[in-house]
Amino acid sequence: MNARVRELELFPATVLATAAILGVVAALQPLLAVAAAAGLVFAYVVFNDLAAGFAILALLSFLDTLPSSASLSPSKAAGLLIAVAWLARYSSSAKGQRDLFGEHPFLTWVLIAFFSWSALSLVWAPSTSIALESLFRYAPNILLFPIAYTAIRTRRDVLLVLGAIVLGAIIAASFGVLQPPSAELGERATGTVGDPNELAAFLLVGLALAAGFALGRGRSLLVRLVSIFTVALCAAAVFLSLSRGGLVALGVLMLAGTVFAGKWRGALAVMLGLVAIGGVLYFTTLAPLPARERITTANGGAGRSDIWKLGLRMVRAHPIDGVGVGNFPVVSPDYVLQPGTLERTDLVFSAAPKVTHNTYLEILSETGFPGFLLFAGAILSCLACALKAARVWGSQGQTDMEALARGLFLGLVGMLTADFFISEMYSKLLWVALALCPALLAVARSERDEPQPATSPARRTERRRPVIV
């Protein structure tokens, strides 16, 4: 008790000292002071509510254009702080915590094996430093799985994190729509993500989840209206991004919705059909000529087909071991002088050689078929968890949560399709969404296994009484 009183006595002094330090910093570097203050608030939130911290991390994954250092973006800093808070909580009291390894051994072993195989490629990777950098990017993303599994424990946590993703999509899409690019100059909407193709991939997750909020029963009228508006906003930003991969992924999302949307197949088909009609009207009547030409003309994917040829050459040369994690840009010049015509060798022989612009081909070329199969196994396991969560909630009549679980599944289908045209294996949003899948299944099962309130004998008798017409 005395220790608690002593902490309360020290709290005002600590706050005053912190405020004084921030005041001095603000006079010298205002942006640094704002970042420090935001970091302190975030640290307080994370150490008090890990699920809220995870939600903020999901939101920050849409805000890559925020000021940051070259090595530490806001989302990376947030992820590091969440990992520290999770380790502190888990080490202090592991009792009562959910066990990802015990409840999902296949997914856990696949993630461990994928990271271990990638680490083993250090032995043959031409550039060890770049391989280490890639491993340091994979490690915190993989750590999101046990963090999400222990942090997201209730329905409130699920709604908080999924709502943060939708909010991030609203912010990113709004910047893309309110600051429209000049298509005549070849510009494309990038929103707050910083890249048009990544923007389109990210917004598909927000669009699908917003549809889940709109279609689930029990939501207020305001939530449904905002969700429907979000679907239209995200679709408009995808159109303005002029991302051909994003449009293909949107089409795949629509087709997947007709199969995996459950009882909402018809409603989702109508909603996405309106989106498709809007896209057709925009690109046939409203869009400038350069925008139409970009969508209707492939032109080798702006050099993407040449880079894919290099990746396939690497796979043929190293089908098992790959060229080493993160080393595709390093070794790509070595595969130029081989049979086959390449039109865009400038993408290889440059100060910053291009990646494959294909998440799966990059993983396949860098870690071989073992790494690719392990990565694919983790994805399929997570997608299965999302569908299982939807079925569990559906069996309980919890249609609002079932719609969100199916929305997460469809959003991942859209994003994973878009990743066929971009290299997003380190994307924070991708790993956040994947980590949410087993967490959602755990919450659904915990609600199913909760003891139901006892029914009084009178009510039981009333339920058995036959109805006389």
C-alpha positions as CSV (number, residue, x, y, z in Angstrom):
1,M,0.0,0.0,0.0
2,N,2.9,2.4,0.9
3,A,4.5,1.6,-2.5
4,R,1.2,2.5,-4.3
5,V,1.0,5.8,-2.4
6,R,4.6,6.6,-3.2
7,E,3.9,6.0,-6.9
8,L,0.9,8.3,-6.8
9,E,3.0,11.0,-5.1
10,L,5.7,10.7,-7.8
11,F,3.3,10.8,-10.7
12,P,2.7,14.6,-10.7
13,A,6.5,15.2,-10.5
14,T,7.1,12.8,-13.4
15,V,4.5,14.5,-15.5
16,L,5.9,18.0,-14.8
17,A,9.4,16.8,-15.6
18,T,8.3,15.2,-18.8
19,A,6.4,18.3,-19.8
20,A,9.4,20.5,-19.1
21,I,11.7,18.3,-21.3
22,L,9.2,18.3,-24.1
23,G,8.8,22.1,-23.9
24,V,12.6,22.5,-24.3
25,V,12.6,20.1,-27.2
26,A,9.6,21.8,-28.8
27,A,11.5,25.1,-28.8
28,L,14.4,23.5,-30.7
29,Q,12.7,20.8,-32.8
30,P,8.9,21.1,-32.9
31,L,8.3,18.0,-35.0
32,L,10.5,15.9,-32.7
33,A,8.6,17.1,-29.7
34,V,5.3,16.2,-31.3
35,A,6.6,12.7,-32.2
36,A,8.0,12.3,-28.7
37,A,4.7,13.3,-27.1
38,A,2.8,10.9,-29.5
39,G,5.2,8.2,-28.6
40,L,4.7,8.7,-24.9
41,V,0.9,8.6,-25.3
42,F,1.1,5.5,-27.4
43,A,3.4,3.8,-24.9
44,Y,0.9,4.5,-22.1
45,V,-1.9,3.0,-24.2
46,V,0.1,-0.1,-25.2
47,F,1.2,-0.9,-21.6
48,N,-2.4,-0.5,-20.3
49,D,-4.3,-2.0,-23.2
50,L,-2.4,-4.2,-25.6
51,A,-5.4,-4.7,-27.9
52,A,-5.7,-0.9,-28.3
53,G,-2.0,-0.7,-29.1
54,F,-2.5,-3.4,-31.8
55,A,-5.4,-1.4,-33.2
56,I,-3.2,1.7,-33.4
57,L,-0.5,-0.4,-35.2
58,A,-3.1,-1.5,-37.7
59,L,-4.1,2.2,-38.3
60,L,-0.5,3.3,-38.7
61,S,0.1,0.7,-41.4
62,F,-2.0,3.0,-43.7
63,L,0.1,6.0,-42.8
64,D,3.5,5.3,-44.4
65,T,3.8,8.9,-45.6
66,L,4.1,10.2,-42.0
67,P,7.5,11.8,-41.3
68,S,10.0,9.2,-40.2
69,S,13.6,8.3,-40.2
70,A,15.2,6.2,-42.9
71,S,15.3,3.1,-40.7
72,L,12.3,3.5,-38.3
73,S,8.9,4.4,-39.6
74,P,5.9,5.0,-37.2
75,S,4.5,1.6,-37.9
76,K,7.9,-0.1,-37.2
77,A,8.3,1.9,-34.0
78,A,4.8,1.0,-32.9
79,G,5.4,-2.7,-33.6
80,L,8.6,-2.6,-31.6
81,L,6.9,-1.0,-28.6
82,I,4.0,-3.5,-28.8
83,A,6.5,-6.4,-28.8
84,V,8.3,-5.0,-25.7
85,A,4.9,-4.5,-23.9
86,W,3.8,-8.1,-24.9
87,L,7.1,-9.6,-23.7
88,A,6.9,-7.7,-20.4
89,R,3.3,-8.9,-19.8
90,Y,3.9,-12.5,-20.9
91,S,7.1,-12.8,-18.9
92,S,5.5,-11.4,-15.7
93,S,2.5,-13.7,-15.9
94,A,2.1,-16.4,-18.5
95,K,-0.8,-17.9,-16.5
96,G,-4.1,-17.5,-18.2
97,Q,-2.6,-16.5,-21.5
98,R,-3.7,-18.2,-24.7
99,D,-1.1,-20.5,-26.2
100,L,-0.7,-20.1,-30.0
101,F,1.7,-23.0,-30.2
102,G,-0.6,-25.4,-28.3
103,E,-3.8,-24.5,-30.1
104,H,-2.4,-23.9,-33.6
105,P,0.7,-26.1,-33.8
106,F,0.7,-26.4,-37.6
107,L,0.7,-22.6,-38.1
108,T,3.3,-22.1,-35.5
109,W,5.7,-24.7,-36.9
110,V,5.2,-23.4,-40.4
111,L,6.1,-19.8,-39.3
112,I,9.1,-21.0,-37.3
113,A,10.3,-23.2,-40.3
114,F,9.8,-20.3,-42.7
115,F,12.0,-18.0,-40.6
116,S,14.6,-20.7,-39.9
117,W,14.9,-21.6,-43.6
118,S,15.2,-17.9,-44.5
119,A,17.9,-17.6,-41.8
120,L,19.7,-20.6,-43.2
121,S,19.9,-18.9,-46.6
122,L,22.5,-16.6,-45.0
123,V,25.0,-19.4,-45.7
124,W,24.7,-19.0,-49.4
125,A,23.4,-15.5,-49.8
126,P,25.8,-13.3,-51.8
127,S,25.1,-10.3,-49.6
128,T,24.9,-11.3,-45.9
129,S,24.1,-7.7,-44.8
130,I,21.0,-7.5,-47.0
131,A,19.9,-11.0,-46.0
132,L,20.1,-9.9,-42.3
133,E,18.1,-6.8,-43.0
134,S,15.4,-8.9,-44.5
135,L,15.4,-11.3,-41.5
136,F,15.1,-8.3,-39.2
137,R,12.0,-7.2,-41.2
138,Y,10.4,-10.7,-41.1
139,A,11.0,-11.2,-37.3
140,P,8.7,-8.5,-35.9
141,N,6.0,-9.4,-38.5
142,I,6.0,-13.1,-37.4
143,L,6.0,-12.0,-33.8
144,L,2.6,-10.3,-34.4
145,F,0.9,-13.8,-34.4
146,P,1.5,-14.6,-30.7
147,I,1.0,-10.9,-29.8
148,A,-2.4,-10.8,-31.5
149,Y,-3.4,-14.2,-30.1
150,T,-2.8,-13.1,-26.5
151,A,-3.9,-9.4,-26.9
152,I,-7.2,-9.9,-28.7
153,R,-9.4,-11.7,-26.2
154,T,-12.9,-10.3,-26.5
155,R,-15.4,-9.1,-29.0
156,R,-14.6,-5.6,-28.0
157,D,-10.9,-6.2,-29.0
158,V,-12.0,-7.6,-32.4
159,L,-14.2,-4.6,-33.1
160,L,-11.5,-2.2,-32.0
161,V,-8.8,-3.6,-34.3
162,L,-11.1,-4.2,-37.3
163,G,-12.6,-0.7,-36.9
164,A,-9.0,0.7,-36.8
165,I,-8.3,-0.9,-40.2
166,V,-11.5,0.6,-41.6
167,L,-10.5,4.0,-40.2
168,G,-7.1,3.7,-41.8
169,A,-8.7,2.9,-45.1
170,I,-10.9,5.9,-44.8
171,I,-8.0,8.2,-44.1
172,A,-5.8,6.7,-46.9
173,A,-8.7,6.8,-49.5
174,S,-9.8,10.3,-48.5
175,F,-6.3,11.7,-49.2
176,G,-6.4,10.0,-52.6
177,V,-9.8,11.3,-53.5
178,L,-9.6,14.8,-52.0
179,Q,-6.1,15.4,-53.6
180,P,-6.8,13.8,-57.0
181,P,-3.8,13.2,-59.2
182,S,-3.4,14.8,-62.6
183,A,-4.0,11.9,-65.0
184,E,-2.9,14.1,-67.9
185,L,0.5,14.2,-66.4
186,G,0.6,10.5,-65.7
187,E,0.0,10.9,-61.9
188,R,-1.7,8.4,-59.8
189,A,-3.4,8.5,-56.4
190,T,-1.1,7.3,-53.6
191,G,-3.1,8.4,-50.6
192,T,-1.2,8.1,-47.3
193,V,0.4,4.9,-48.3
194,G,2.9,6.4,-50.7
195,D,2.6,4.0,-53.6
196,P,-0.5,3.6,-55.9
197,N,-0.3,-0.2,-56.2
198,E,0.1,-0.6,-52.4
199,L,-2.8,1.8,-51.9
200,A,-5.1,-0.3,-54.0
201,A,-4.1,-3.5,-52.2
202,F,-4.5,-1.9,-48.8
203,L,-7.9,-0.4,-49.6
204,L,-9.3,-3.8,-50.6
205,V,-9.0,-4.9,-47.0
206,G,-10.8,-1.8,-45.8
207,L,-13.4,-2.2,-48.4
208,A,-14.2,-5.8,-47.5
209,L,-14.3,-5.1,-43.8
210,A,-16.5,-2.0,-44.3
211,A,-18.9,-4.3,-46.3
212,G,-18.9,-6.7,-43.3
213,F,-19.8,-3.8,-40.9
214,A,-22.6,-2.7,-43.3
215,L,-24.1,-6.1,-43.9
216,G,-23.9,-7.5,-40.3
217,R,-27.2,-7.4,-38.3
218,G,-27.4,-5.4,-35.1
219,R,-25.3,-2.5,-36.3
220,S,-26.7,1.0,-35.8
221,L,-28.0,2.9,-38.8
222,L,-25.0,5.4,-38.5
223,V,-22.5,2.6,-38.6
224,R,-24.1,1.0,-41.6
225,L,-24.2,4.4,-43.5
226,V,-20.6,5.1,-42.7
227,S,-19.6,1.6,-43.8
228,I,-21.5,1.9,-47.1
229,F,-19.8,5.3,-47.7
230,T,-16.4,3.7,-46.9
231,V,-17.0,1.0,-49.6
232,A,-17.7,3.7,-52.2
233,L,-14.7,5.8,-51.0
234,C,-12.3,2.9,-51.1
235,A,-13.5,1.9,-54.6
236,A,-13.1,5.4,-55.9
237,A,-9.5,5.6,-54.5
238,V,-8.7,2.2,-56.1
239,F,-9.9,3.6,-59.5
240,L,-7.8,6.8,-59.1
241,S,-4.7,4.7,-58.2
242,L,-4.9,3.4,-61.8
243,S,-3.5,0.1,-60.5
244,R,-4.2,-2.7,-62.9
245,G,-3.3,-5.2,-60.3
246,G,-5.7,-3.6,-57.9
247,L,-8.5,-3.7,-60.4
248,V,-7.8,-7.4,-61.1
249,A,-7.8,-8.1,-57.3
250,L,-11.1,-6.2,-56.9
251,G,-12.6,-8.5,-59.6
252,V,-11.2,-11.6,-57.8
253,L,-12.7,-10.3,-54.5
254,M,-16.1,-10.0,-56.2
255,L,-15.9,-13.6,-57.5
256,A,-14.7,-14.9,-54.1
257,G,-17.6,-13.1,-52.5
258,T,-20.1,-15.1,-54.5
259,V,-18.6,-18.3,-53.0
260,F,-17.5,-17.3,-49.4
261,A,-19.9,-14.6,-48.4
262,G,-22.4,-17.1,-46.9
263,K,-25.9,-15.7,-46.5
264,W,-24.8,-12.3,-47.8
265,R,-23.9,-13.5,-51.3
266,G,-26.8,-11.7,-52.8
267,A,-26.3,-8.4,-50.9
268,L,-22.6,-8.4,-51.4
269,A,-23.0,-9.1,-55.1
270,V,-25.3,-6.1,-55.4
271,M,-22.9,-3.9,-53.5
272,L,-19.9,-4.9,-55.5
273,G,-21.9,-4.9,-58.7
274,L,-22.6,-1.2,-58.1
275,V,-18.8,-0.7,-57.5
276,A,-18.1,-2.4,-60.8
277,I,-20.7,-0.3,-62.6
278,G,-19.1,2.8,-61.1
279,G,-15.7,1.7,-62.3
280,V,-16.9,1.1,-65.9
281,L,-18.6,4.5,-66.0
282,Y,-15.5,6.2,-64.7
283,F,-13.1,4.6,-67.1
284,T,-15.4,5.0,-70.1
285,T,-16.8,8.5,-69.6
286,L,-15.0,10.4,-66.9
287,A,-11.4,9.3,-66.8
288,P,-8.9,11.3,-69.0
289,L,-7.4,9.5,-72.0
290,P,-4.0,8.7,-70.4
291,A,-5.8,7.0,-67.5
292,R,-7.9,4.9,-69.9
293,E,-4.9,3.9,-71.9
294,R,-3.0,2.8,-68.8
295,I,-5.9,0.5,-67.8
296,T,-6.5,-0.9,-71.3
297,T,-2.9,-1.3,-72.4
298,A,-0.5,-3.7,-70.6
299,N,2.9,-2.7,-72.2
300,G,4.6,-5.5,-70.3
301,G,3.5,-4.1,-66.9
302,A,6.0,-1.2,-67.1
303,G,8.9,-3.6,-67.2
304,R,7.3,-6.0,-64.7
305,S,7.4,-8.9,-67.2
306,D,11.1,-8.6,-67.7
307,I,11.7,-8.7,-64.0
308,W,9.5,-11.8,-63.7
309,K,11.7,-13.5,-66.4
310,L,14.7,-12.9,-64.2
311,G,12.9,-14.3,-61.2
312,L,12.0,-17.4,-63.1
313,R,15.6,-17.8,-64.3
314,M,16.7,-17.8,-60.6
315,V,14.1,-20.4,-59.8
316,R,15.3,-22.7,-62.5
317,A,18.9,-22.2,-61.4
318,H,18.2,-22.6,-57.6
319,P,14.9,-24.4,-57.2
320,I,15.6,-25.6,-53.6
321,D,17.9,-23.1,-51.9
322,G,17.1,-19.9,-53.8
323,V,19.5,-17.0,-54.1
324,G,19.2,-16.0,-50.5
325,V,16.6,-14.0,-48.6
326,G,16.4,-10.4,-49.7
327,N,19.0,-10.9,-52.4
328,F,16.9,-10.8,-55.6
329,P,18.0,-7.2,-56.5
330,V,21.7,-8.1,-55.7
331,V,21.9,-11.1,-58.1
332,S,19.5,-10.1,-60.8
333,P,22.2,-8.6,-63.0
334,D,23.8,-12.0,-63.1
335,Y,20.8,-13.5,-64.9
336,V,20.4,-10.8,-67.7
337,L,22.8,-12.4,-70.2
338,Q,20.8,-15.6,-70.7
339,P,18.6,-16.8,-73.6
340,G,15.5,-14.6,-73.9
341,T,14.9,-11.0,-74.7
342,L,14.7,-8.3,-72.0
343,E,13.5,-4.9,-73.0
344,R,14.0,-3.0,-69.7
345,T,17.5,-3.9,-68.5
346,D,17.6,-0.4,-67.1
347,L,15.5,-1.6,-64.2
348,V,18.3,-4.0,-63.3
349,F,21.4,-1.9,-63.9
350,S,20.5,1.1,-61.8
351,A,21.4,2.6,-58.5
352,A,18.4,1.0,-56.9
353,P,17.6,-2.3,-58.8
354,K,14.0,-3.3,-58.8
355,V,12.4,-6.1,-56.8
356,T,10.2,-8.6,-58.6
357,H,6.9,-6.8,-58.2
358,N,5.5,-10.2,-57.3
359,T,5.5,-11.3,-53.6
360,Y,5.3,-15.0,-54.4
361,L,7.9,-15.0,-57.1
362,E,10.3,-13.0,-54.9
363,I,9.9,-15.5,-52.0
364,L,10.3,-18.4,-54.5
365,S,13.4,-17.0,-56.1
366,E,15.0,-16.0,-52.8
367,T,14.2,-19.0,-50.6
368,G,13.3,-21.7,-53.2
369,F,10.3,-24.0,-53.1
370,P,10.8,-24.9,-49.4
371,G,10.4,-21.2,-48.4
372,F,7.6,-20.6,-50.8
373,L,5.6,-23.7,-49.6
374,L,6.0,-22.7,-46.0
375,F,4.9,-19.1,-46.7
376,A,1.9,-20.5,-48.7
377,G,1.1,-22.9,-45.8
378,A,1.0,-20.0,-43.3
379,I,-1.4,-18.0,-45.6
380,L,-3.8,-21.0,-46.2
381,S,-3.8,-21.8,-42.5
382,C,-4.8,-18.2,-41.6
383,L,-7.5,-18.1,-44.2
384,A,-8.9,-21.3,-42.9
385,C,-9.0,-19.8,-39.4
386,A,-11.0,-16.9,-40.6
387,L,-13.6,-19.1,-42.3
388,K,-13.8,-21.3,-39.2
389,A,-14.4,-18.2,-37.0
390,A,-17.2,-17.2,-39.4
391,R,-18.8,-20.7,-39.1
392,V,-18.5,-20.7,-35.3
393,W,-20.2,-17.3,-35.0
394,G,-22.7,-18.3,-37.6
395,S,-23.7,-21.4,-35.7
396,Q,-24.4,-19.2,-32.6
397,G,-26.5,-16.8,-34.6
398,Q,-23.9,-14.0,-34.2
399,T,-24.3,-12.7,-37.7
400,D,-22.6,-9.4,-37.0
401,M,-19.4,-11.1,-36.1
402,E,-19.7,-13.7,-38.8
403,A,-20.0,-10.9,-41.4
404,L,-16.7,-9.4,-40.1
405,A,-14.9,-12.7,-40.2
406,R,-16.0,-13.2,-43.8
407,G,-15.0,-9.6,-44.6
408,L,-11.5,-10.2,-43.2
409,F,-11.2,-13.4,-45.3
410,L,-12.4,-11.6,-48.5
411,G,-10.1,-8.6,-47.8
412,L,-7.1,-10.9,-47.5
413,V,-8.1,-12.7,-50.7
414,G,-8.1,-9.3,-52.5
415,M,-4.9,-8.1,-51.0
416,L,-3.1,-11.5,-51.6
417,T,-4.3,-11.3,-55.3
418,A,-2.9,-7.7,-55.6
419,D,0.4,-9.0,-54.1
420,F,0.8,-11.0,-57.3
421,F,1.8,-7.7,-58.9
422,I,3.8,-6.1,-56.1
423,S,6.4,-7.2,-53.6
424,E,4.7,-6.9,-50.2
425,M,6.2,-9.7,-48.2
426,Y,7.2,-7.2,-45.4
427,S,3.9,-5.3,-45.5
428,K,2.8,-4.6,-41.9
429,L,-0.9,-4.6,-42.9
430,L,-0.6,-8.0,-44.5
431,W,0.9,-9.6,-41.4
432,V,-1.5,-7.8,-39.1
433,A,-4.5,-9.2,-41.1
434,L,-3.0,-12.7,-41.2
435,A,-2.3,-12.6,-37.4
436,L,-5.9,-11.6,-36.8
437,C,-7.3,-14.8,-38.3
438,P,-6.3,-17.2,-35.5
439,A,-7.1,-14.5,-32.9
440,L,-10.7,-14.2,-34.3
441,L,-11.1,-18.0,-34.2
442,A,-10.0,-18.0,-30.5
443,V,-12.5,-15.3,-29.6
444,A,-15.3,-17.1,-31.5
445,R,-14.6,-20.4,-29.7
446,S,-14.3,-18.7,-26.3
447,E,-17.8,-17.2,-26.8
448,R,-19.2,-20.5,-27.9
449,D,-17.7,-22.3,-24.9
450,E,-18.9,-19.7,-22.4
451,P,-21.5,-21.2,-20.0
452,Q,-25.0,-20.0,-20.9
453,P,-27.2,-18.5,-18.2
454,A,-29.4,-21.0,-16.6
455,T,-33.0,-21.1,-17.6
456,S,-35.6,-21.1,-14.9
457,P,-37.9,-24.2,-14.6
458,A,-41.0,-22.0,-15.4
459,R,-39.4,-20.8,-18.7
460,R,-38.3,-24.4,-19.6
461,T,-41.9,-25.5,-19.0
462,E,-43.2,-22.6,-21.1
463,R,-40.8,-23.6,-24.0
464,R,-42.1,-27.2,-24.0
465,R,-45.7,-26.2,-23.9
466,P,-47.2,-26.9,-27.4
467,V,-48.8,-24.1,-29.3
468,I,-52.6,-24.6,-29.7
469,V,-54.0,-23.1,-32.9
